[in-house]
Structure formats: C-alpha cells, structure tokens
Amino acid sequence: MEMENTSESGSVRGSRVGFSGPLVSGKRSARFNDDESYVEITLDVRDDSVMVQNIKGADQDAALLASRLEKRPNNTLGSQLSFHLRQVSKELKRMTSSNKFHKIDRSKSGAARALRGLQFMNKNVGTEGWSEVESRFDVLAVNGMLTRSLFGQCIGMKESSEFAEELFDALARKRCITSPAVTKDELREFWEQITDTGFDARLQTFFDMVDKNADGRITQEEVKEIISLSASANKLSKIQDNSDEYAALIMEELDPGNAGYIELYNLETLLLQAPNNSTKLSTNSRVLSQMLSQKLKPTKESNPLRRCKRRLDYFIEDNWKRIWVMVLWLSICAGLFAWKFIQYKRRTVFDVMGYCVSVAKGGAETTKFNMALVLLPVCRNTITWLRSWTKLGKIIPFDDNINFHKVIAFGIAVGVGLHAISHLTCDFPRLLHATDEEYEPMKPFFGDERPNNYWWFVKGTEGWTGVVMVVLMIVAYVLAQPWFRRNRLNLPSTIKKLTGFNAFWYSHHLFVIVYVLFIIHGYFLYLSKKWYKKTTWMYIAVPMILYACERLLRAFRSGYKAVRILKVAVYPGNVMAVHMSKPQGFKYTSGQYIFVNCSDVSSFQWHPFTISSAPGDDYLSMHIRTLGDWTSQLKSLFSKVCEPPTGDQSGLLRADITKADYKPRLPKLLIDGPYGAPAQDYKKYDVVLLVGLGIGATPLISIVKDVLNNIKQQKDIENGLIESDTKGTKRSPFATKRAYFYWVTREQGSFEWFKGVMDEVSENDQEGLIELHNYCTSVYEEGDARSALITMLQSIQQAKSGVDIVSGTRVKTHFARPNWRQVFKHVTINHPDQRIGVFYCGPQGLVGELRHLSQDFSHKTGTKFEFHKENF
C-alpha cells in the first residue's frame, strides 16, 4: 500500500507537506501469497491530519473502511497514522481474500432480523439523545474530562458498568486514546459511533470490544473474556463459570480450520446465518395476523354517551358474577339497617336519644349479619366441595372468596364504627344530660337512678365487652394489611418483630375471643330485655357450627395424614422442593393446595402450599419459597440432613431418602387438604394459557404434567394398551387438548426447579400440544449488544445438543419480558372462535394487564378469553 504525491506534492502551502514513497518495506511479508490482491490508497497527509485522495482496486466495503483513515487534527499524528494503517491493511486484506470471504446474503429473513440486532443504545438505554448525555457530562465531568468509570452512567448504561467500561476501552483503542478519561468532543464521537444505526458499524464496534489487542483477530482467550463479561452483565452465573467450555464451543464453530483465531466476517456469518430462533412469536398466517391487528386497533367513539355505555357493557359482561353478589350483599345490609332504623324511630327511646340510637342499632344489625357471613368464605372444605361437585361456580365467583372475606371485614368495620360512634358521641351524652322528666321513660332500661358519667356505661357488661372487641378487631384488621403482613414497611426492629405472617396468623385467631364477647355483648342489652329479641346468637349460630365442623375435620384428617418424606432438594432462589408419600385415598386436582404443619417449627401453625405434582404421580410434591420466619426455619431443618448433589442431579443440596444408605431424622410433616383454587378449573377448557411468575409457576407445572399424562393416557386407550375407566370410577371430564405455558423468572437458577418436567414434556409431546416458553428477565432483550453473545451461544448449543444454555433444559429460553399482546395474538390466531382459559399465578402487578388483554381480545375477536388469577 503506497502513499503517492498529488500534483502539489512538491510544494509547500501553509503548513502542508507532501511525502512520497512506500510506507513499508518494498519486500513482501511471508504471510502474503503472490496471488493475493492489493488495494492502493492515496493519502493526503498534512501536519496534523490525514485525508483519503484516491482508492484503487477496492470494492465499496473496502472504500468505506479506507475512508475511516481520515482524522481530524491531533498532536499524536504519527502513532495514529501507524496504528490505523496497520488496521486498514489487515481489514482490506481480509475483505479482498476470495478464498476466505464470501458475501453473505442479507436479504434472508433471519439475516434481516439480525441486522436489527447488536444495539448498544436501544429503547431502554440512551433514548434521551445527545442533549441528555451532554447534560450528564457537565454534571459528572471533572476539569472537563469524563472518567472511564462514569462512562456508563453518562450514556445511560449504569446498570451494566463493566460492559460500559469495556465499550469505552474499545472506542478509545479505535482512536488511539490512552487516557482513562475523555473530553466532551471525544465523548460526542463515542456517542455517534454507538448510536450508529448501520449494522456494519455496530458489528465493528462489537468486534473491537472483543479484539483487545486490536490486531483484527479474536483468540479463544478474548472470546472467553467477552463471554464472562456478557454473562456478568446478564446475571448468568452458570455461563460465567463455564466460560472456558463455551469459548471452545464458539471457536469450534467459527474456526473449523484450527487457525487459532476468528475474524470479523466469521462473527458476521454467525449473526446472519444462525438458525432463526427469535423470541418473537410467529403466526400461521400473516394475513390473519394483519387482520387481527386491524381489529385490535383502539377506536375512539366520538359520542361520549355511547363510549360510556360501551364501557359499562364491557364491565358488566366481565364482572356480572361479582356484581350480583355485591348487589345482593349491599341490599341485605341496607335492608337490615333500614329495618332497625325505622323500628327504633318508633320507640320511646327515640324521644330522648333521637336519630343517634336508630343509627347505632342499624349499624349493630348489619354487624350481626356480617359477623355471621365473614366465616363462610373461609370454610375451605365447603367451598372446595361446592366448586368441585356442584354447578354453582357458573353463577358464584368462588375464586374471589378471600376478596369477599375482606369486603365483609370492611363492612364489619363500618357497622362497628356507626354503632360505637353513635353511642359514645351522641345518644349516651343525650341520656346523661336529659332532664328528670325526659329520663322517666328510660328507667325500665337503665334503672331508676340516672347514669351520671361515661364510666357507668364502660364498667357494665355491655360496655367492657364492646371496648375489648373493638380493640381486638383493630389489632387483627391492622396486622392483616399487606404492609404489615408482608413486612413492606421499614419499621424499627423491635416493632418489626410484632408484624409479619406469624403476627397476622395469631392475631386472626383472636376471633375466638371476639365471637365469645360478641355473644355476651348481644345478650346483655340496655334496650332489649326479652330473649327472642336478642338476635345475635341467631345470626351466628349456623356459621359458627359450620366453621367449627371445618376445623374439627381438619384436625381429624391431619391426625392420620402424616406423610413420609421421600426426597428434599434445596434450589437457588431460596426454594425448596419436598417429595412426600401420598396418603391412602388422597385425591386431588392439579391447581389445588394443601395446608402443612411441622411440629418442629410450630405445633399450631398451618401454612398453605400449592401441590406441584400431578394427580397421576405416585407421590406428592410441593415447592416452598422461603419468605418468612416459618418457611426459613423449615428450610433450615431440612438443610441439615441434605448433602451436595452428585452426578447430574440438580439443586444446591439434596437428600434422596429412598436411595440413601442412611436414614437421617427428618422433620415430621402433617398435611390437610386438598383445597380448591382458581387453577383447578382448567379442565373445563379445550385450550389453556398458563402464565406463572417465579414460584407462581407451581400450580401451572402440575397442570402441564396432568395435561401431558392425560394426552398419553388417551393415546394408550386409542391404541388399546389400556381400558377406559376400568374400575368404573366417576371422573370429571377432561376437555383440555392444548396448553400454552409461559414462565417468567428473574434468576437463571430458577429453571432448576422444574427441569425434569420441562425435559419430560419436550421428550414425550411429539405433536407439540404443549407449548413451553421460558423467559429470563435478567438477560437483556434480543437485539441488545449486551446479550448478543449469549444469543450466539444459545443458537450454537441448541443446534448441537438440543439443550438451552440458560435453562439447562430442552426448552429455549427467551430474554427480557414477554410481549403479552403478542402472546394473546398468537393464541387467538391459532384458535379462532374458541374459549380460552387464562390462568395466572404470581404477584399482583401483572393482573391488570392480563385481565385487560383478556377483555380486549374477547370483545374484539371471536376468541373468548376467561381470566382466572391466584396471587401470593
């Protein structure tokens, strides 16, 4: 490569000096063959700048690369020129080598998608533009220089500081910047390069990050370093631990000739020709997809009355079960209040106490009703029986039993408030200040001697029972709130010990005292002396008997349902799996839960856990996440008898009692159940969409296993391998023929929880009736440069062994969060005009979006989505 004179090369103008002659020795290096082609570039060199004047023998890409030699004035021209000439020489040699490089067809669908990848600045990072970056520079810079450690924060990549620092180093190497800090002008150059939308520019930037010594080649050690960096940025510790193995895998794929290095075009080949395993959902028909998108476009109704009517119609259609129950409850409460209010308005005490006594007695009557009703939603055995064996579920929203329990509790609080406030602030003061003549009609109720102070009312049976009840109700009501029950408030340690689930559990059991005091309070009444007018016991007798029978049944069942521990595994993410023997005659449905008691932790506490095994399994299993005191102590007890896994076993600690040579002393567990839950209704639907967040996948995994077992059983029946209903047992109909399972989790280690189930479904579901989709939200979304290498690794590993590198299963892991609208669209196109059961288990945060999408698609398409949720 030569630098030739122009017509002015022999003269001096200003500060321009011309040079002529070869830049390197005329002797060719042994590395170059005689038949290799060369590119001739004519450079215009001034004192402190370089400009490209002419290029011969180069194609368009080579010309573009050569044009990057142009440099603005700089004090280190010699080092820059030498460095860039070496780089361009290597790049041009690579690009003109016909034996190695073949132009990749970028028109293919997979390539087109890859061209949108490798984004250093995406919708989540750096969208503010240069003005915001400049503003942050002014704040972070010291003496006009931004340090390397603050580069990520300045460009909006503060969550990946290590990745940002490596990006800084690559950009600095390209410009021969050796200082660990840059000026605003240099930062502007960096910004323009990393926000360049051209794929070639992004590819070169990523290559430069890997190519630490800037020799145009990437060695296995450099690949290992960038794998560790990418794994660290995406919180994938297992990939980071096995970076040597994965670096060798990439070199094996891209360097089949064992040259010991890979070049830029190898990286491009991998990106553009990798299998199309995009996380974007594909559909069977592009036309149908476009038509559906058109239907789902929001339309603005110009008439506000019609708009309100349409919203009201949608609301009633989606919530009619809840509406009629609430209307009935409110009507009964209003009717009881009005009845008692009018009754006391017609009595003689009204002349002294006025409307206060009517309000107090109306509030008391609603309280009696609600104190009886509040027990029914927590009669779990009764609700489970009604849900499973009757058709009342078609008109009664059994899924909302706990919510209704909370609503009734609020109604009790309102009734108690009306009753107590009216007495204490209104009718009692009026009685104390009544004249002798006014008090005369009150003597049959309060005695011949008129009360002279408040203490008279408090010290009586009616008074102290009422005060104690109110105090206990307030304690139970406050500790039941999520802020205290889940320890969400940042309280002092001394106060925090009095909150949490244990405090909620024990305070709620104060209801026994409350109900005893409630009966006493309702019997010793000032204004009612006849027994048949003292109706408190009439309201609560039947619910209390029913609830007492429920508790006795629980105690009786748990007494003989002690289970034998078969296997324990402690997994990452503070999760423990317990496999137990199935008690004789124990029958359940996927989605249901059991109560568990461990006397070594607490003899009194029973905690609910969803069953993760399928009804067809010969064992019971549950996955427990340690979130509170009780679960932490239980995990500690089991961890003492566990050992590190051996061979291909998963988990951090394990204890397989059935295979162990020794029999360690295990904690004794009692179980009670099963109890009904929203997810158990999946059998009513031909198609189910299952969405689980974190440990919320537990009931849904049981459903997936049950669907798989049922599909296998149906095949065996069709093939004549087994007989249908051989024992003549009555089984509930199983309508489910297709399942879509979406599991979203933050940690890579979480996939170990259900690894066996995932692999079993992949191996046995040959017809693809169960779609499994795993999402790891710690990994940056597809197209982000921080996850680009992880995506490459995933494609290579999946093609080679069929195992996903993130989950360790045969199910491909998607990155970031799902696009739920695309998920619903995918299901809608596959199942037009069908009824889809949507079952969600997880935190409350996603409920609103899934419910809205279920309603939106149900209203605007022929596919009807029925949403069911279970929160924890």
SULQUIHU-V646116 format. One line per field, one symbol per residue. phi: phi as a letter, one per 20 degrees, with the letter a starting at -180 (. if undefined). psi: psi as a letter, one per 20 degrees, with the letter a starting at -180 (. if undefined). burial: 1 if it has 9 or more other C-alpha atoms within 8 Angstrom, else 0. A space follows every 10 residues. Layout:
phi->???
psi->???
burial->???
This chain:
phi->.dddfefdfe ddcmdececb offcgfffff feefefecdd cdddddgcbc ceebccmcef fffffffffg cfgbfdffff ffffffffgf fffffdeffd dcfefeefff fgfffeelee cdfecmffnf ffffffffee fclmcdfffd ffffencffc fffffffgff ffgfdledff bceffffffg ffffefefff ffffffffff efelemcdef ffffffffff fffdldffff fdffffffff fffecfelfn bcdgffffgf fedfgfdfff fecfbfffff fffffeffde efefffffff fffffffecf ffffffffff ffffffffff ffgffeefff feemffffff fffffffgff fffffffdef fffffffedc dfffcdeffe ffffgfffgf ffffffffff ffffdcffgf ffdffffffg feffddnfef gdbfgfffff gfffffffgf fffffffffe fgfefdleee dggffffedn ffffffffef ffffffffff ffeedfdcde ffeeegfffe ffgffffffg fffffffffd dfddfebccd dfnlccdcdc fegfmecbdg oeccecccff ebfdeccebf feeegffebd cbddeeccff ffffffffff decgfcmefe necbbeffdf fddffdfedd ccqecfbgff efffdfccdd ccdmfffgff fffgffffff ffffffffem fceelfemfe dffdefcbcd ddddbedfff ffgcgffgff fffeefemfd edcdcdffef fgofffdfff ffgffffffe cmdffeemde efeedmefef ffffffffff cflcededcd crffgeggff fffffffffd cfedddeccb dc
psi->pqoqqaijii rpodjppqqq rqhrqipqqi hpqhjqqrpp ppqopagkqp qphqppkqag hhggghiihp qrpqilgghg ggghhgghgg ghgghjohhg ppppojiqgg ghghhialph oahipkihrh ghggghghgh qokjpprhhj gghhiklhim ggghhhgggg hghhjkoiqj qqrhghhhgg ghgijpiphg ghghggghhh nhjkjjqprh hhggghgggg hghjlnhhhh hkhgghghgg hhgimhjlij rqaghggggg gijqqnlqip pqrhohghgh hghhhipppo phohghghhg hggggghhkh ghghgggggh gggggggggh ghgihirhih hgibighggg hghhghgggh hghhhgijnh ggggghghjr jhihipmhhk ghghghghhh hgggghgggg ggghifhghh ghjqrhghig iihhhjrhpp qirhhhhgir ghghhggggg ghggghggii qhhghjliqn qqhhhhhjaa hggggghhji hggghghggg hignqgjohp hiinjghhgi gghhgghghg hgggggghhj lpqppgqppp rqjlpppppq qpqpjoqrqp irrqpppohi gpihpppppq pirqhiqjrq qqpppohagg hghghhghhh jqrqqqcjqr rgqqonhhiq hqnqoqqppq qparqqrhii jhiiqhpqop opociiighh gggggggghg ghghghghij hrqplhjkqo qqqoipippp poppqhqhih ihgkghgghg ghhhmhikio ppoppoiipq rpiphhjghg gggggggghg ijpphghjaj ppprqbqqnh hhghgghghh mqkrppoopp parhhigggh gghggghhhi ripppopqqo q.
burial->1111100010 0100011110 0100000000 0000000111 1111110111 1100100100 0110110011 1000001001 1011101111 1111111000 1000000001 1101111111 1100110000 0011011001 1000111101 1111111101 1011111111 1110010000 0111001101 1011100010 1111111111 1001011111 0111111111 1111111011 0010011111 1101100000 1111011111 1101000000 0010000010 0100010000 0000001000 0001110001 1110100000 0011011111 1111100011 0111011111 1111111111 1111111111 0011111000 0010011110 1101100110 1101111111 1111011111 1101000110 0110010001 1000011100 1111111011 0110110011 0001101000 0000010011 1111101101 0001001111 1110100000 0001011011 1011011001 0001001100 1110111111 1100111111 1100000001 1111111110 0000000011 1111100011 1111110000 1111101110 1100100000 1111111000 0000001111 1101111111 0111111111 1111111111 1111111110 1000011000 0000000000 0000011111 1111111111 1110101110 1100100011 0111111111 1111111111 1111111100 0011111111 1111111000 0011110110 0000111111 1110001001 1011111110 1111111111 00
